[in-house]
Amino acid sequence: MTSVLPPQKESTSGTYTFSSRPRALPNRSKYRDPVAELQEEPTQYGNIMYDRRVIRGNTYAQHILPVSAQPDPIEIQRQQEVRRRAAAKKRAKDQLRPRTPEPVEGRKHIDVQTELYLEELSDRIVETDVECQTDAFLDKPPTPLFVPAKTGRDAVTQIEEGELFDFDIEVKPVLEVFIGKTIEQALLEVMEEEELANLRGQQRAFEELRNAELAEVQRLEEQERRHREEKERRMREQREVLRLEKETAEKIAARVFAKHYLADLIPSIYSNLRDNGYFYDPVERGQFLPWTDRAQPPCLAAGPRLWSMKAQPCCGPCPPLGGA
């Protein structure tokens, strides 16, 4: 019996929502339907490698429709017709198949074993422990040396003493070659040592000559450096002397030019100032009155007493105009 879930309100606070409403799974049969298998026509394959149940083959060969492609309505109608016919055949076979009569009131049908040998049904599988002992591992024996099989026939030859060669006679040319090569090698080594000694002597002489030339070159370079510095110093001194002479000549020329220029400038300036009234005679302009005020006697300093000078004589003689 399937249960119906009550409608659930969508959670606005959660982050997960169902794309479709949850529903209970339908009851499926535990075993395959033999009627549907009989209706399908088995395909006979000559080669098992072409059976789709064994090998699917290359995935590029599969015809997969895109997601956006629309199914063929004729194909859908044909599949629905095939399913309808299969369901009609199944119903007809169910009706024609003999059935067990219904149990009487108070009883019920149960499944019993009808096989010849009965089997105890149990949820737990019977387990049995069996043990066995293996032999201990032995060390591998050493591998024998490979000896190739002997082929051919053995032969023996008897050689008497002095039959083949005499050692003292035969060894003489060999010794001569050895001794000659040894002496030749010794002479070559001695000549090489003498040549190396000569080369060392020449190298020492060359180094002495080179050191002397390097010392002479250094002396000449130092002398050239001193000459160059002395030349540069004298050139700087000469340039300084020329600069001073040029400055002196410019000063003398400027002084002479200024003297000639000012010789006529001062009289003209004085005449202009005199014409403009800057130079004048103070006696002509009445500038002697302040001096007169300063040189007057004390008795004439007070203004109100000037009126009484007629009534009484002066207190003493007036000082001279020169202020002496």
Secondary structure, DSSP 8 states (H G I E B T S, - for coil): -----------SS-S---SS---------SS--HHHHHHS-----SSGGG-TTT----GGGS----TT----HHHHHHHHHHHHHHHHHHHHHHHHS-------TT--------SSS-----SS---------------------------S--------TTSS--HHHHHHHHHHHHHHHHHHHHHHHHHHHHHHHHHHHHHHHHHHHHHHHHHHHHHHHHHHHHHHHHHHHHHHHHHHHHHHHHHHHHHHHHHHHHHHHHHHHHHHHHHHHHHTTSS--TTTTTTTHHHHHHHS-GGGTSSGGGGGTTTS--SS----TT--
